[in-house]
Amino acid sequence: MDASTPDTGSSFDELVAGITGELHKRIVGQDDMIARLLVGLLTGGHVLLEGVPGLAKTLTVQSLAETIDASFQRIQFTPDLLPADVMGTMIYNQETGEFVAKKGPVFANLVLADEINRAPPKVQSALLEAMQEKQVTIGGESFPLVEPFLVMATQNPIEQEGTYPLPEAQVDRFMLKLRVPYPDRAAEKEIMRRMAGKAPVPLDVVVRPGDILAARREIADLYMDDKLSDYIVEIVHSSRDPADHGLAELEPLIDYGASPRASIALALCARAHAYLQGRTYVLPDDVKAIGPDVLRHRIITSYEAEAEEVTSDDIVQLIFEAVEVP
């Protein structure tokens, strides 16, 4: 791509700068988490945030919702939650003598599924139709969800007491899985200064739903060379047949590789990453930067990998090192 290729316009600058500027009034650090949440918002891809309690996962999603002129619902997942508490149910109307649908909190533009792995799999799976089909079926009738629709879920690490692993089909619906780290010393000191005994800083609405949908159309039109498409396919295929790509040592460590949904997600997220950098074209660095967040939850490791303490992140890193960059 020629260096003279024009950058994205001022509408991009205003949208991204507006959201990040508002979030940083309240959130200290966590730049990577904010950037990835923007990728999810600007592609329509659902985001799963994993980290120990107290890392501002919920606060960040709630704050993001405050910057958008759209409906927002928070669902606190608990062991006694029922699917109807999320999706809605049929209720009897005594005046008309008919059953009518009472829509649940999933009928919002931005849905925060807080501590999603605190609820049993039956409740987690209730979100599958909404996340994939952008509709909900109640009492045999399907109701479309309003665009933009986005699920942002938080979860505690699986090894913590009282959690349930997310079903593989559920996890695959999330475009990105983010690992939220602890803040460094300077950031933690600033967090103490801002938050200790003070009310949260009010945030301004800076984005409308139409702005988000327009940005999604721009991202879909970003230029991606055919060689980059081949690069993405090679990366995903390496997770399924590592031996064919000189990674025979990974064969016993992987039970299941990434699905075709991973290829789609990686291409779309690479475009969004380029968009956030102010470019109208995609580079290999965009694929590398976003790749771990797209692939880590789509590669299912084996018992042998667990025994050797090899994680999906380790496997993704080895794949990116092995696959030739165009």
C-alpha positions in Angstrom: 0.0 0.0 0.0 1.4 3.4 -1.0 2.2 5.7 1.9 0.2 8.5 0.2 -3.1 6.6 0.7 -5.4 9.0 2.5 -6.3 8.5 6.1 -9.8 8.1 7.4 -11.7 11.3 7.8 -12.5 13.7 10.6 -15.6 11.7 11.5 -13.4 8.9 12.6 -11.2 11.2 14.6 -14.2 12.7 16.4 -15.8 9.3 17.2 -12.7 7.6 18.5 -11.2 10.6 20.3 -14.6 11.4 21.8 -15.2 7.9 23.3 -11.6 7.4 24.5 -11.5 10.9 26.0 -14.7 10.4 28.0 -13.6 6.9 29.2 -10.2 8.2 30.4 -12.1 10.7 32.6 -13.0 7.7 34.7 -10.8 4.8 33.7 -7.1 4.9 34.5 -4.8 3.0 32.1 -6.3 -0.1 30.5 -5.6 1.3 27.1 -5.6 -2.1 25.4 -9.0 -3.0 26.9 -10.5 0.2 25.8 -9.1 -0.2 22.3 -10.4 -3.7 22.0 -13.9 -2.7 23.3 -13.9 -0.1 20.5 -13.0 -2.8 18.0 -16.0 -4.8 19.2 -18.3 -1.7 19.1 -17.2 -0.8 15.6 -17.5 -4.3 14.1 -20.6 -5.5 16.0 -18.6 -8.3 17.5 -19.3 -9.4 21.0 -16.6 -9.1 23.6 -15.7 -11.3 26.6 -13.5 -9.8 29.3 -11.7 -12.1 31.7 -9.9 -11.0 34.8 -10.0 -11.2 38.6 -12.5 -9.0 40.4 -11.7 -5.3 40.9 -10.0 -4.6 37.5 -12.7 -2.1 36.3 -14.1 -4.5 33.7 -17.7 -3.7 34.6 -17.0 0.0 35.2 -15.4 0.3 31.7 -18.4 -1.3 29.9 -20.9 0.8 31.9 -18.8 3.9 31.2 -18.7 3.1 27.5 -22.5 2.8 27.5 -22.8 6.2 29.0 -20.9 7.8 26.1 -23.4 6.3 23.6 -27.0 7.6 23.0 -28.4 4.1 23.1 -30.2 1.7 25.4 -28.2 -0.2 27.9 -29.0 -3.1 30.2 -26.9 -4.8 32.8 -27.6 -8.5 33.7 -26.0 -9.8 36.8 -25.5 -13.5 36.2 -26.0 -15.6 39.4 -26.4 -19.4 40.0 -30.2 -19.0 40.4 -30.8 -17.0 37.2 -33.3 -18.4 34.7 -33.2 -18.1 30.9 -36.5 -16.2 31.1 -34.8 -13.6 33.3 -32.5 -12.8 30.4 -34.6 -13.3 27.3 -38.2 -12.7 28.5 -41.3 -14.8 28.7 -45.0 -15.1 27.9 -47.4 -13.5 30.4 -51.2 -13.7 30.5 -53.1 -10.5 29.9 -56.4 -10.7 31.8 -58.0 -7.8 29.9 -57.5 -9.5 26.4 -57.4 -13.1 27.5 -54.3 -13.6 25.5 -50.6 -14.4 26.3 -48.2 -11.6 25.3 -44.5 -11.5 25.2 -42.7 -9.7 28.0 -39.3 -8.8 26.6 -36.2 -9.4 28.8 -33.2 -7.1 29.4 -31.4 -8.6 26.3 -33.6 -6.2 24.3 -31.1 -3.3 24.4 -28.4 -1.9 22.2 -25.6 -2.7 24.6 -26.0 -5.6 27.0 -23.5 -6.2 29.9 -23.6 -9.8 31.0 -21.8 -9.3 34.3 -19.9 -12.4 35.6 -21.4 -14.6 32.9 -19.7 -17.7 34.2 -21.5 -17.4 37.6 -24.7 -18.8 36.0 -25.1 -22.4 34.8 -24.7 -23.4 31.1 -28.4 -23.4 30.5 -28.6 -19.7 31.2 -25.4 -18.9 29.4 -26.7 -20.7 26.3 -29.9 -18.6 26.4 -27.8 -15.8 24.7 -26.8 -17.9 21.7 -29.7 -17.0 19.4 -29.5 -13.3 20.3 -25.7 -13.1 19.8 -25.7 -15.0 16.4 -29.1 -14.3 14.8 -29.7 -10.9 16.4 -33.2 -12.1 17.4 -34.9 -13.7 20.3 -37.7 -16.4 20.2 -40.3 -16.2 23.0 -43.3 -18.5 22.9 -42.7 -19.6 19.4 -42.5 -16.0 18.0 -39.2 -14.4 17.0 -38.5 -10.8 17.8 -35.6 -8.9 16.1 -33.1 -7.0 18.2 -32.4 -3.4 17.5 -29.2 -2.5 15.8 -26.6 -1.8 17.0 -26.7 -4.8 19.3 -23.7 -5.8 21.3 -23.0 -8.2 24.2 -20.1 -7.4 26.4 -19.6 -10.0 29.1 -17.2 -10.2 32.0 -16.1 -13.4 33.7 -13.8 -14.4 36.5 -11.0 -17.0 35.8 -12.4 -20.5 35.6 -10.3 -21.7 38.5 -12.2 -19.5 40.9 -14.8 -21.1 43.2 -18.4 -20.9 42.1 -17.9 -20.5 38.3 -19.0 -22.6 35.3 -16.9 -22.9 32.1 -18.7 -21.4 29.2 -19.8 -23.9 26.5 -17.6 -23.9 23.4 -20.5 -22.9 21.2 -21.1 -19.9 23.5 -17.4 -18.9 23.6 -17.2 -19.0 19.8 -19.9 -16.4 19.5 -17.6 -13.8 21.1 -15.5 -12.1 18.5 -12.8 -11.2 21.1 -11.7 -12.5 24.4 -9.6 -10.1 26.4 -7.4 -10.9 29.4 -7.5 -7.9 31.7 -4.2 -7.5 33.7 -3.5 -5.8 37.0 -2.6 -2.1 36.8 1.0 -1.0 37.3 2.1 1.0 40.4 1.6 4.4 38.8 -1.8 3.5 37.5 -2.9 2.1 40.8 -1.8 5.2 42.7 -3.8 7.3 40.3 -6.8 5.0 40.8 -6.6 5.6 44.5 -6.4 9.3 44.0 -9.4 9.5 41.8 -11.7 6.9 43.3 -11.1 7.0 47.1 -14.2 8.6 48.6 -15.2 10.4 45.5 -18.3 10.1 43.3 -17.8 8.8 39.7 -16.9 11.5 37.2 -20.0 12.3 35.0 -19.5 11.4 31.3 -21.0 13.1 28.2 -22.8 11.4 25.4 -20.6 11.7 22.4 -21.8 9.0 19.9 -25.1 8.2 18.3 -26.1 4.8 17.0 -26.1 6.1 13.5 -22.4 7.1 13.9 -21.6 3.5 15.0 -23.4 2.0 12.0 -21.7 4.4 9.6 -18.3 3.5 11.0 -19.1 -0.2 10.6 -19.8 0.4 6.9 -16.5 2.3 6.5 -14.6 -0.5 8.2 -16.1 -3.1 5.9 -14.8 -1.1 2.9 -11.2 -0.8 4.2 -8.7 -2.2 1.7 -7.2 -5.6 2.5 -4.8 -7.2 0.0 -5.5 -10.7 -1.2 -2.1 -11.8 0.3 -3.3 -10.7 3.7 -6.5 -12.8 3.3 -4.2 -15.8 2.5 -2.2 -15.0 5.6 -5.3 -15.1 7.8 -6.4 -18.4 6.3 -2.9 -19.9 6.9 -3.0 -18.8 10.5 -6.4 -20.3 11.2 -5.6 -23.5 9.3 -2.4 -23.8 11.3 -4.5 -24.2 14.4 -6.3 -27.2 12.8 -3.5 -28.9 11.0 -0.3 -27.7 12.7 1.8 -30.5 11.2 1.1 -29.2 7.7 2.7 -25.9 8.7 5.9 -27.3 10.3 4.3 -27.3 13.8 4.0 -31.1 14.4 4.9 -30.5 18.1 1.5 -28.8 18.5 -0.6 -31.7 17.3 -1.0 -33.4 20.7 -1.6 -30.1 22.4 -4.7 -29.1 20.4 -8.0 -30.9 20.6 -9.9 -28.5 18.3 -8.6 -25.7 16.1 -10.3 -22.4 15.3 -13.5 -22.5 13.2 -14.2 -20.5 10.0 -15.8 -17.9 12.2 -12.3 -17.1 13.4 -11.2 -16.3 9.8 -14.1 -13.9 9.4 -13.5 -12.3 12.8 -9.8 -11.9 12.3 -10.3 -10.2 8.9 -12.9 -7.8 10.3 -11.0 -7.1 13.5 -7.8 -6.4 11.5 -9.8 -3.8 9.5 -11.1 -2.2 12.7 -7.6 -2.1 14.1 -6.4 -0.3 11.0 -9.3 2.0 11.3 -8.4 2.9 14.9 -4.9 3.7 13.7 -6.3 6.1 11.2 -5.6 4.1 8.1 -7.8 3.0 5.2 -5.8 -0.2 4.5 -4.8 -3.2 6.5 -1.2 -4.3 7.3 0.2 -7.6 8.6 0.8 -5.8 11.9 -3.0 -5.3 12.3 -3.5 -9.0 12.0 -0.7 -9.8 14.5 -1.9 -7.2 17.0 -5.5 -8.4 17.1 -4.8 -12.1 16.5 -4.4 -13.4 20.0 -7.7 -11.8 21.2 -9.5 -13.4 18.3 -8.0 -16.9 18.6 -7.2 -17.6 22.2 -10.7 -18.8 23.1 -11.2 -20.6 19.8 -8.3 -23.1 20.2 -9.3 -25.9 22.6 -6.2 -27.3 24.3 -5.8 -31.0 25.2 -5.2 -32.6 28.6 -1.6 -33.0 27.5 -1.3 -29.3 27.0 -2.7 -28.7 30.5 -0.2 -31.2 31.9 2.6 -29.4 30.2 1.2 -26.0 31.3 0.8 -24.9 27.7 -2.0 -22.3 27.2 -3.9 -21.4 24.0 -2.0 -18.1 24.1 1.3 -20.0 23.9 0.0 -21.9 20.9 -1.2 -18.7 19.2 2.2 -17.2 19.6 4.0 -20.2 18.1 1.6 -20.1 15.1 2.2 -16.5 14.4 6.0 -17.1 14.6 5.8 -20.0 12.2 3.4 -18.6 9.5 5.3 -16.5 7.0 4.3 -12.9 6.9 3.4 -11.6 3.4 
